[in-house]
Amino acid sequence: MSMGPLMAESFSIKSEVLDEEREICIHLPEGHMESGEIYPVVYLLDGQRLFNVASSLVEYYSNSSRIPPLIVVGIASTDRRRDFAPTMRGADDGKPPSGGGADNFLRFMAEELYPEIESKYPTRDYRVLIGHSLGGLFAVHAFVARPEMFRAYMALSPWFGPEDDALLTKVESYLKKGVSPPKLLFAAHEPIKRKDTERRIGVFISLLRENEQEELDWEYKLYEDADHMNLPIKAIPDGLDFFFPGIVQDRATPARSY
């Protein structure tokens, strides 16, 4: 099947929750106006950096019948540490500590962004969250803090720090209580130079492994040949395949890489 140019548009949303404007970019399936179909929605963090990559991969895969057509919503970042970190944390560059706004950012998405997207576009009640680095940390937080908001999570290089041991405790409690509603989770990272972050990612994966349950289908991959910046390019296609098996794989017996 031939591919035309990417269908994309953008708008600004004035958020009362965040007290600022956010630029939102939208990838739309070709022919969405005439098809009468409704589509799953990918909510992509750091849209200013990852939107072109993610929407191109979605377009290519959907045109190859590997995944269904999807709407991609790219959210531009302003203060990543403030919005994505669940707790206050120090900065590597000597700037003052910041963070603790992850719950507020989830509120922005649920109360302001969702209604805007779902009133403008033909959406299904199937939401996917993709986050990288601090965005990957946010995806883990969203998994346990507001489980009703997303069906699937792609946590790429989740940047755990010492401040996030409380989050790992919440993950353990959530898994032991039982995941509900049913979820899909794809976690991936490159070789991590910060050993404390690598160790906490290992704890996160161990918690998933030790608390297997029918309501949570998950996969973990270590990309030995990746670095922090190109990890999304390598991992997003695999995550899409995992979330939407389509005709290329059968997830009845999922292959996991530990």
Backbone as CSV, one residue per row, in Angstrom:
resi,resn,N_x,N_y,N_z,CA_x,CA_y,CA_z,C_x,C_y,C_z
1,MET,0.845,-1.196,0.000,0.000,0.000,0.000,0.877,1.241,0.000
2,SER,0.571,2.195,-0.875,1.347,3.424,-0.893,0.935,4.318,0.265
3,MET,1.857,5.176,0.645,1.617,6.081,1.760,1.664,7.520,1.273
4,GLY,0.660,8.311,1.657,0.684,9.718,1.385,1.390,10.448,2.511
5,PRO,1.349,11.781,2.470,1.960,12.550,3.563,1.218,12.307,4.871
6,LEU,1.925,12.483,5.968,1.307,12.317,7.272,0.186,13.335,7.464
7,MET,-0.938,12.850,7.996,-2.052,13.724,8.327,-1.817,14.265,9.730
8,ALA,-1.550,15.560,9.838,-1.238,16.129,11.147,-1.830,17.524,11.262
9,GLU,-2.172,17.897,12.478,-2.600,19.260,12.767,-2.181,19.587,14.184
10,SER,-2.310,20.844,14.559,-1.888,21.249,15.902,-2.804,22.332,16.427
11,PHE,-2.825,22.465,17.747,-3.567,23.545,18.386,-2.953,23.791,19.754
12,SER,-3.276,24.929,20.334,-2.845,25.258,21.689,-4.021,25.098,22.634
13,ILE,-3.741,24.615,23.821,-4.772,24.485,24.841,-4.334,25.295,26.061
14,LYS,-5.222,26.179,26.521,-4.942,26.975,27.722,-5.398,26.170,28.925
15,SER,-4.443,25.705,29.695,-4.741,24.834,30.829,-4.858,25.640,32.112
16,GLU,-6.015,25.548,32.752,-6.162,26.142,34.072,-5.449,25.304,35.125
17,VAL,-5.406,23.987,34.917,-4.733,23.099,35.866,-3.244,23.399,35.919
18,LEU,-2.613,23.550,34.758,-1.175,23.811,34.690,-0.845,25.306,34.730
19,ASP,-1.852,26.134,34.524,-1.678,27.586,34.477,-0.702,27.990,33.379
20,GLU,-0.866,27.404,32.199,-0.041,27.747,31.047,-0.669,27.161,29.791
21,GLU,-0.169,27.609,28.641,-0.612,27.054,27.367,0.276,25.884,26.987
22,ARG,-0.321,24.878,26.349,0.432,23.742,25.831,0.134,23.552,24.349
23,GLU,1.186,23.299,23.580,1.038,23.005,22.161,0.777,21.508,22.002
24,ILE,-0.246,21.174,21.243,-0.651,19.790,21.021,-0.583,19.501,19.529
25,CYS,0.108,18.435,19.141,0.170,17.999,17.744,-0.613,16.702,17.596
26,ILE,-1.344,16.571,16.489,-2.226,15.433,16.270,-1.880,14.746,14.959
27,HIS,-1.628,13.447,15.025,-1.545,12.619,13.813,-2.880,11.917,13.641
28,LEU,-3.437,12.001,12.421,-4.737,11.418,12.129,-4.623,10.379,11.023
29,PRO,-5.329,9.264,11.145,-5.298,8.258,10.071,-5.837,8.832,8.770
30,GLU,-5.255,8.415,7.673,-5.726,8.856,6.363,-7.173,8.414,6.164
31,GLY,-8.002,9.334,5.691,-9.399,9.008,5.429,-10.265,8.931,6.663
32,HIS,-9.801,9.496,7.776,-10.565,9.353,9.019,-11.917,10.054,8.953
33,MET,-12.027,11.108,8.154,-13.285,11.837,8.075,-14.363,11.028,7.373
34,GLU,-13.966,10.224,6.371,-14.939,9.496,5.561,-15.182,8.073,6.037
35,SER,-14.268,7.540,6.842,-14.325,6.113,7.154,-15.453,5.748,8.115
36,GLY,-15.829,6.678,8.984,-16.813,6.347,10.001,-16.254,5.512,11.136
37,GLU,-14.931,5.254,11.131,-14.305,4.454,12.175,-13.974,5.313,13.395
38,ILE,-13.771,4.615,14.528,-13.242,5.260,15.720,-11.911,4.603,16.045
39,TYR,-10.984,5.360,16.641,-9.595,4.928,16.714,-9.051,4.963,18.144
40,PRO,-8.170,3.992,18.477,-7.391,4.130,19.716,-6.536,5.393,19.651
41,VAL,-6.185,5.920,20.828,-5.415,7.159,20.897,-4.120,6.925,21.663
42,VAL,-3.007,7.314,21.046,-1.707,7.304,21.706,-1.430,8.698,22.251
43,TYR,-1.241,8.809,23.563,-0.836,10.065,24.186,0.677,10.011,24.384
44,LEU,1.375,10.896,23.688,2.827,10.882,23.602,3.411,12.053,24.368
45,LEU,4.199,11.764,25.402,4.893,12.808,26.150,6.099,13.310,25.363
46,ASP,6.547,14.522,25.668,7.653,15.143,24.922,7.349,15.188,23.435
47,GLY,6.144,15.630,23.122,5.716,15.656,21.729,6.592,16.509,20.831
48,GLN,7.195,17.571,21.364,8.052,18.424,20.545,9.272,17.675,20.033
49,ARG,9.636,16.587,20.697,10.823,15.827,20.307,10.483,14.505,19.623
50,LEU,9.401,13.871,20.042,9.118,12.503,19.596,7.939,12.385,18.639
51,PHE,7.209,13.473,18.398,5.985,13.344,17.606,6.259,12.844,16.190
52,ASN,7.223,13.436,15.500,7.480,13.026,14.111,7.905,11.568,14.036
53,VAL,8.743,11.141,14.988,9.194,9.747,15.013,8.018,8.813,15.245
54,ALA,7.249,9.063,16.300,6.164,8.151,16.676,5.064,8.116,15.623
55,SER,4.678,9.278,15.104,3.589,9.299,14.124,4.017,8.642,12.813
56,SER,5.290,8.787,12.433,5.772,8.105,11.228,5.742,6.594,11.402
57,LEU,6.158,6.112,12.575,6.123,4.679,12.838,4.690,4.158,12.860
58,VAL,3.790,4.896,13.475,2.386,4.495,13.499,1.825,4.431,12.085
59,GLU,2.117,5.432,11.277,1.624,5.459,9.905,2.173,4.280,9.099
60,TYR,3.477,4.031,9.224,4.091,2.936,8.473,3.516,1.592,8.899
61,TYR,3.409,1.377,10.200,2.914,0.092,10.692,1.441,-0.101,10.377
62,SER,0.647,0.927,10.479,-0.781,0.763,10.187,-1.012,0.526,8.702
63,ASN,-0.217,1.164,7.847,-0.330,0.917,6.417,0.191,-0.454,6.019
64,SER,1.001,-1.072,6.898,1.507,-2.426,6.645,0.653,-3.482,7.335
65,SER,-0.480,-3.068,7.918,-1.418,-3.970,8.604,-0.793,-4.653,9.817
66,ARG,0.244,-4.069,10.376,0.800,-4.622,11.614,0.003,-4.165,12.832
67,ILE,-0.546,-2.954,12.753,-1.340,-2.403,13.836,-2.553,-1.714,13.211
68,PRO,-3.598,-1.453,13.985,-4.722,-0.691,13.439,-4.353,0.776,13.281
69,PRO,-5.113,1.528,12.501,-4.889,2.976,12.457,-5.077,3.576,13.850
70,LEU,-4.225,4.539,14.189,-4.252,5.171,15.506,-4.222,6.690,15.361
71,ILE,-4.782,7.368,16.322,-4.573,8.806,16.495,-3.417,8.989,17.468
72,VAL,-2.479,9.874,17.137,-1.356,10.180,18.024,-1.499,11.625,18.501
73,VAL,-1.460,11.797,19.813,-1.551,13.125,20.420,-0.212,13.437,21.078
74,GLY,0.536,14.340,20.503,1.832,14.720,21.042,1.697,15.955,21.922
75,ILE,2.128,15.847,23.177,2.015,16.945,24.147,3.390,17.576,24.318
76,ALA,3.535,18.831,23.935,4.819,19.510,24.086,5.126,19.731,25.568
77,SER,6.377,19.543,25.931,6.813,19.725,27.316,7.285,21.160,27.552
78,THR,7.132,21.597,28.787,7.725,22.869,29.214,8.718,22.602,30.343
79,ASP,8.232,22.162,31.503,9.086,21.817,32.639,8.915,20.328,32.923
80,ARG,9.787,19.515,32.352,9.625,18.062,32.405,9.739,17.530,33.832
81,ARG,10.733,18.016,34.581,10.924,17.500,35.937,9.716,17.841,36.817
82,ARG,9.212,19.037,36.678,8.034,19.429,37.449,6.831,18.541,37.126
83,ASP,6.591,18.298,35.839,5.369,17.624,35.410,5.438,16.102,35.481
84,PHE,6.621,15.519,35.312,6.715,14.069,35.180,7.164,13.363,36.447
85,ALA,7.897,14.043,37.315,8.394,13.392,38.531,7.305,13.387,39.607
86,PRO,7.037,12.226,40.207,5.996,12.166,41.242,6.363,12.916,42.515
87,THR,7.665,13.053,42.804,8.118,13.725,44.017,9.199,14.743,43.660
88,MET,9.510,15.632,44.582,10.587,16.596,44.379,11.912,15.861,44.220
89,ARG,12.748,16.362,43.319,14.072,15.760,43.125,15.066,16.833,42.744
90,GLY,16.329,16.564,43.052,17.393,17.483,42.699,17.713,17.405,41.217
91,ALA,18.379,18.431,40.723,18.766,18.501,39.320,20.255,18.227,39.177
92,ASP,20.628,17.499,38.112,22.033,17.200,37.862,22.822,18.453,37.483
93,ASP,22.136,19.465,36.968,22.835,20.657,36.474,22.939,21.751,37.531
94,GLY,22.658,21.431,38.786,22.792,22.398,39.853,21.610,23.319,40.049
95,LYS,20.553,23.151,39.245,19.361,23.970,39.411,18.616,23.550,40.678
96,PRO,17.721,24.401,41.181,16.989,24.061,42.407,16.150,22.795,42.220
97,PRO,15.898,22.068,43.294,15.034,20.879,43.201,13.659,21.257,42.663
98,SER,13.069,20.336,41.909,11.712,20.532,41.407,11.084,19.162,41.234
99,GLY,9.841,19.141,40.856,9.122,17.885,40.691,7.863,17.874,41.521
100,GLY,7.269,16.707,41.602,6.072,16.548,42.412,4.785,16.891,41.699
101,GLY,4.853,17.196,40.393,3.652,17.612,39.670,3.007,16.529,38.833
102,ALA,3.421,15.275,38.981,2.898,14.218,38.123,1.388,14.043,38.271
103,ASP,0.893,14.100,39.497,-0.556,13.971,39.693,-1.299,15.143,39.066
104,ASN,-0.714,16.323,39.143,-1.339,17.489,38.527,-1.376,17.355,37.015
105,PHE,-0.312,16.787,36.432,-0.276,16.604,34.983,-1.308,15.561,34.550
106,LEU,-1.478,14.510,35.339,-2.536,13.546,35.054,-3.908,14.219,35.102
107,ARG,-4.080,15.120,36.060,-5.347,15.850,36.157,-5.566,16.706,34.907
108,PHE,-4.508,17.379,34.432,-4.604,18.146,33.180,-5.062,17.249,32.029
109,MET,-4.481,16.074,31.931,-4.854,15.179,30.848,-6.308,14.740,30.972
110,ALA,-6.704,14.306,32.164,-8.046,13.753,32.361,-9.134,14.814,32.234
111,GLU,-8.900,15.991,32.800,-9.958,16.991,32.901,-9.987,17.986,31.744
112,GLU,-8.840,18.188,31.078,-8.782,19.210,30.034,-8.422,18.641,28.667
113,LEU,-7.388,17.799,28.600,-6.949,17.307,27.296,-7.884,16.243,26.743
114,TYR,-8.256,15.258,27.553,-9.159,14.208,27.065,-10.442,14.798,26.476
115,PRO,-11.157,15.669,27.197,-12.387,16.208,26.617,-12.161,16.940,25.297
116,GLU,-11.035,17.651,25.193,-10.737,18.371,23.958,-10.522,17.395,22.803
117,ILE,-9.715,16.370,23.022,-9.421,15.397,21.973,-10.671,14.607,21.604
118,GLU,-11.411,14.169,22.606,-12.544,13.276,22.355,-13.757,14.010,21.796
119,SER,-13.785,15.343,21.904,-14.849,16.110,21.263,-14.518,16.444,19.816
120,LYS,-13.223,16.450,19.479,-12.807,16.851,18.131,-12.602,15.678,17.187
121,TYR,-12.236,14.514,17.729,-11.783,13.416,16.881,-12.540,12.122,17.199
122,PRO,-12.591,11.186,16.228,-13.343,9.940,16.418,-12.538,8.912,17.224
123,THR,-12.610,9.000,18.530,-11.752,8.204,19.408,-12.486,7.012,20.000
124,ARG,-11.744,5.917,20.167,-12.196,4.774,20.968,-11.781,4.978,22.415
125,ASP,-12.425,4.241,23.305,-12.031,4.273,24.713,-10.854,3.311,24.918
126,TYR,-9.778,3.576,24.219,-8.554,2.767,24.304,-7.393,3.738,24.202
127,ARG,-6.818,4.048,25.349,-5.758,5.054,25.395,-4.423,4.399,25.722
128,VAL,-3.391,4.826,25.004,-2.027,4.354,25.181,-1.178,5.538,25.630
129,LEU,-0.299,5.312,26.604,0.629,6.351,27.068,2.050,5.933,26.712
130,ILE,2.797,6.823,26.055,4.205,6.587,25.739,5.036,7.681,26.380
131,GLY,6.020,7.277,27.201,6.919,8.231,27.827,8.339,7.709,27.846
132,HIS,9.296,8.617,27.703,10.712,8.270,27.660,11.466,9.044,28.731
133,SER,12.384,8.380,29.424,13.226,8.994,30.446,12.345,9.476,31.610
134,LEU,12.324,10.754,31.919,11.389,11.211,32.946,9.946,10.916,32.540
135,GLY,9.683,10.922,31.235,8.366,10.529,30.751,8.081,9.057,30.995
136,GLY,9.122,8.224,30.938,8.958,6.811,31.273,8.650,6.627,32.745
137,LEU,9.292,7.443,33.595,8.974,7.435,35.016,7.517,7.831,35.231
138,PHE,7.063,8.856,34.511,5.673,9.290,34.605,4.721,8.168,34.196
139,ALA,5.087,7.397,33.165,4.232,6.292,32.730,4.066,5.257,33.835
140,VAL,5.157,4.970,34.564,5.057,4.031,35.689,4.153,4.609,36.768
141,HIS,4.293,5.898,37.040,3.439,6.546,38.042,1.968,6.478,37.620
142,ALA,1.679,6.781,36.355,0.301,6.752,35.874,-0.297,5.352,35.984
143,PHE,0.521,4.344,35.780,0.105,2.942,35.858,-0.540,2.621,37.210
144,VAL,0.010,3.197,38.279,-0.506,2.884,39.620,-1.391,3.995,40.188
145,ALA,-1.175,5.248,39.757,-1.880,6.368,40.377,-3.280,6.575,39.820
146,ARG,-3.440,6.403,38.497,-4.744,6.608,37.858,-4.982,5.472,36.866
147,PRO,-5.189,4.253,37.357,-5.284,3.098,36.452,-6.449,3.145,35.485
148,GLU,-7.439,3.996,35.749,-8.588,4.083,34.851,-8.291,4.898,33.596
149,MET,-7.154,5.607,33.555,-6.918,6.560,32.480,-6.381,5.934,31.201
150,PHE,-5.603,4.841,31.317,-4.962,4.255,30.140,-5.154,2.745,30.125
151,ARG,-5.182,2.196,28.914,-5.233,0.746,28.744,-3.825,0.167,28.602
152,ALA,-2.907,0.940,27.987,-1.569,0.425,27.704,-0.533,1.503,27.989
153,TYR,0.663,1.038,28.422,1.732,1.939,28.845,3.043,1.504,28.203
154,MET,3.775,2.475,27.650,5.113,2.230,27.156,6.065,3.060,28.005
155,ALA,6.784,2.404,28.920,7.706,3.078,29.831,9.124,2.845,29.321
156,LEU,9.681,3.842,28.630,10.983,3.710,27.985,12.037,4.406,28.848
157,SER,13.070,3.666,29.239,14.144,4.186,30.087,13.595,4.972,31.276
158,PRO,12.709,4.387,32.067,12.144,5.138,33.200,13.255,5.598,34.142
159,TRP,13.354,6.907,34.365,14.506,7.495,35.031,14.289,7.548,36.545
160,PHE,14.315,6.356,37.164,14.146,6.258,38.609,15.342,6.890,39.329
161,GLY,15.049,7.612,40.390,16.074,8.127,41.283,15.789,7.693,42.705
162,PRO,16.647,8.062,43.645,16.415,7.693,45.045,15.062,8.177,45.570
163,GLU,14.560,9.276,44.993,13.282,9.825,45.440,12.103,8.934,45.045
164,ASP,12.340,7.977,44.159,11.243,7.182,43.602,11.086,5.811,44.244
165,ASP,11.790,5.576,45.354,11.567,4.323,46.073,10.117,4.228,46.553
166,ALA,9.521,5.382,46.879,8.111,5.386,47.293,7.214,4.937,46.148
167,LEU,7.559,5.303,44.918,6.786,4.861,43.763,6.888,3.352,43.588
168,LEU,8.086,2.801,43.758,8.246,1.347,43.641,7.436,0.622,44.717
169,THR,7.356,1.201,45.908,6.511,0.620,46.953,5.047,0.636,46.531
170,LYS,4.620,1.722,45.881,3.244,1.794,45.388,2.999,0.771,44.279
171,VAL,3.995,0.561,43.414,3.872,-0.462,42.374,3.659,-1.830,43.010
172,GLU,4.466,-2.140,44.022,4.334,-3.439,44.691,2.943,-3.600,45.301
173,SER,2.447,-2.585,45.973,1.126,-2.660,46.594,0.037,-2.828,45.549
174,TYR,0.151,-2.080,44.452,-0.852,-2.154,43.382,-0.884,-3.547,42.760
175,LEU,0.299,-4.106,42.493,0.356,-5.430,41.880,-0.180,-6.505,42.824
176,LYS,0.128,-6.382,44.091,-0.347,-7.381,45.053,-1.862,-7.304,45.232
177,LYS,-2.400,-6.103,45.114,-3.850,-5.937,45.221,-4.555,-6.512,43.998
178,GLY,-3.899,-6.452,42.845,-4.478,-6.976,41.610,-4.777,-5.860,40.636
179,VAL,-4.244,-5.985,39.422,-4.402,-4.963,38.393,-5.850,-4.949,37.897
180,SER,-6.423,-3.768,37.844,-7.781,-3.614,37.334,-7.966,-2.158,36.913
181,PRO,-8.540,-1.924,35.737,-8.947,-2.876,34.702,-7.738,-3.504,34.002
182,PRO,-7.956,-4.451,33.067,-6.833,-5.129,32.409,-5.884,-4.144,31.723
183,LYS,-4.588,-4.472,31.787,-3.556,-3.562,31.284,-2.562,-4.285,30.390
184,LEU,-1.887,-3.479,29.557,-0.720,-3.895,28.796,0.417,-2.952,29.173
185,LEU,1.605,-3.520,29.372,2.754,-2.708,29.773,3.986,-3.177,29.010
186,PHE,4.659,-2.237,28.356,5.915,-2.522,27.657,6.996,-1.644,28.263
187,ALA,8.002,-2.266,28.865,9.110,-1.541,29.486,10.394,-1.869,28.746
188,ALA,11.220,-0.863,28.518,12.462,-1.070,27.771,13.482,-0.030,28.188
189,HIS,14.757,-0.395,28.046,15.820,0.575,28.307,17.108,0.129,27.631
190,GLU,18.030,1.061,27.544,19.376,0.833,27.051,20.278,0.495,28.234
191,PRO,21.545,0.129,28.027,22.457,0.010,29.168,22.539,1.341,29.918
192,ILE,22.273,1.310,31.209,22.166,2.532,32.007,23.495,2.815,32.707
193,LYS,23.993,4.034,32.575,25.259,4.391,33.213,25.098,4.649,34.704
194,ARG,23.936,5.154,35.107,23.688,5.410,36.526,23.213,4.126,37.183
195,LYS,24.047,3.547,38.022,23.766,2.239,38.596,22.553,2.257,39.509
196,ASP,22.308,3.400,40.189,21.126,3.446,41.054,19.843,3.393,40.238
197,THR,19.854,4.023,39.059,18.691,3.961,38.174,18.524,2.556,37.607
198,GLU,19.623,1.950,37.162,19.573,0.586,36.631,19.042,-0.396,37.678
199,ARG,19.491,-0.228,38.915,19.035,-1.137,39.971,17.540,-0.989,40.212
200,ARG,17.038,0.233,40.194,15.612,0.439,40.439,14.760,-0.057,39.273
201,ILE,15.258,0.060,38.055,14.548,-0.559,36.934,14.473,-2.069,37.153
202,GLY,15.573,-2.660,37.626,15.575,-4.090,37.934,14.554,-4.452,38.997
203,VAL,14.416,-3.606,40.005,13.406,-3.840,41.044,12.008,-3.797,40.432
204,PHE,11.768,-2.812,39.568,10.472,-2.689,38.903,10.137,-3.951,38.103
205,ILE,11.091,-4.439,37.333,10.852,-5.636,36.521,10.659,-6.858,37.421
206,SER,11.427,-6.943,38.497,11.263,-8.071,39.432,9.867,-8.071,40.047
207,LEU,9.345,-6.894,40.368,7.993,-6.818,40.915,6.954,-7.313,39.914
208,LEU,7.139,-6.969,38.643,6.229,-7.466,37.614,6.314,-8.985,37.504
209,ARG,7.540,-9.496,37.539,7.744,-10.935,37.392,7.173,-11.706,38.581
210,GLU,7.320,-11.158,39.773,6.891,-11.857,40.989,5.386,-11.777,41.219
211,ASN,4.723,-10.914,40.485,3.281,-10.719,40.696,2.515,-10.921,39.387
212,GLU,2.843,-11.999,38.666,2.157,-12.319,37.412,0.659,-12.472,37.660
213,GLN,-0.137,-11.952,36.726,-1.589,-12.077,36.846,-2.228,-11.941,35.472
214,GLU,-3.418,-12.506,35.339,-4.084,-12.541,34.046,-4.436,-11.150,33.539
215,GLU,-4.685,-10.219,34.440,-5.137,-8.894,34.028,-4.007,-7.992,33.543
216,LEU,-2.763,-8.442,33.666,-1.622,-7.644,33.218,-0.776,-8.459,32.252
217,ASP,-0.724,-7.997,31.008,0.130,-8.600,29.993,1.296,-7.642,29.780
218,TRP,2.526,-8.111,30.002,3.656,-7.198,29.965,4.855,-7.825,29.264
219,GLU,5.741,-6.953,28.821,6.986,-7.382,28.175,8.084,-6.402,28.559
220,TYR,9.283,-6.933,28.695,10.451,-6.117,29.033,11.578,-6.457,28.070
221,LYS,12.276,-5.433,27.573,13.413,-5.644,26.680,14.564,-4.704,27.051
222,LEU,15.755,-5.272,27.034,16.979,-4.501,27.170,17.619,-4.400,25.787
223,TYR,17.811,-3.180,25.306,18.395,-2.946,23.988,19.886,-2.656,24.170
224,GLU,20.682,-3.689,24.062,22.123,-3.574,24.321,22.814,-2.611,23.362
225,ASP,22.281,-2.448,22.154,22.944,-1.618,21.142,22.378,-0.200,21.101
226,ALA,21.550,0.174,22.067,20.934,1.499,22.071,21.649,2.423,23.040
227,ASP,21.441,3.720,22.844,21.826,4.694,23.861,20.566,5.425,24.294
228,HIS,20.711,6.363,25.229,19.521,6.963,25.829,18.680,7.720,24.797
229,MET,19.323,8.371,23.832,18.575,9.209,22.917,17.942,8.429,21.766
230,ASN,18.564,7.309,21.334,17.945,6.580,20.218,17.088,5.398,20.670
231,LEU,16.999,5.186,21.980,16.172,4.089,22.487,14.729,4.159,21.978
232,PRO,14.058,5.340,21.969,12.674,5.362,21.482,12.519,4.880,20.043
233,ILE,13.493,5.192,19.183,13.393,4.785,17.780,13.416,3.269,17.660
234,LYS,14.173,2.603,18.517,14.268,1.159,18.486,13.099,0.486,19.207
235,ALA,12.636,1.095,20.304,11.672,0.424,21.172,10.221,0.677,20.800
236,ILE,9.892,1.856,20.289,8.489,2.149,19.990,7.890,1.145,19.007
237,PRO,8.595,0.750,17.922,8.002,-0.258,17.039,7.698,-1.579,17.753
238,ASP,8.591,-2.029,18.617,8.349,-3.277,19.344,7.178,-3.128,20.313
239,GLY,7.079,-1.962,20.946,5.957,-1.721,21.834,4.630,-1.713,21.096
240,LEU,4.594,-1.114,19.914,3.372,-1.112,19.110,2.984,-2.531,18.701
241,ASP,3.960,-3.322,18.301,3.673,-4.724,17.970,3.088,-5.462,19.168
242,PHE,3.605,-5.167,20.351,3.131,-5.857,21.549,1.705,-5.442,21.902
243,PHE,1.402,-4.160,21.781,0.067,-3.680,22.124,-0.986,-4.127,21.119
244,PHE,-0.602,-4.182,19.848,-1.550,-4.478,18.778,-0.980,-5.597,17.911
245,PRO,-1.113,-6.857,18.342,-0.446,-7.952,17.634,-0.847,-8.082,16.172
246,GLY,-2.107,-7.799,15.848,-2.529,-7.850,14.458,-2.245,-9.202,13.823
247,ILE,-1.643,-9.155,12.648,-1.424,-10.383,11.885,-0.011,-10.923,12.040
248,VAL,0.841,-10.246,12.814,2.250,-10.638,12.803,2.669,-11.446,14.009
249,GLN,1.831,-11.528,15.050,2.221,-12.328,16.184,0.995,-12.751,16.974
250,ASP,1.148,-13.785,17.765,0.086,-14.284,18.624,0.545,-14.130,20.064
251,ARG,-0.154,-13.309,20.839,0.283,-13.047,22.195,-0.260,-14.073,23.195
252,ALA,-0.807,-15.175,22.700,-1.278,-16.210,23.627,-0.119,-16.767,24.454
253,THR,1.067,-16.840,23.851,2.258,-17.287,24.560,3.349,-16.242,24.343
254,PRO,3.263,-15.107,25.050,4.171,-13.992,24.791,5.623,-14.355,25.064
255,ALA,6.493,-13.916,24.156,7.936,-14.098,24.353,8.470,-12.928,25.139
256,ARG,9.128,-13.212,26.240,9.667,-12.153,27.069,11.171,-12.261,27.126
257,SER,11.812,-11.131,27.152,13.265,-11.088,27.275,13.617,-10.511,28.634
258,TYR,14.277,-11.309,29.469,14.687,-10.837,30.772,16.168,-10.510,30.776
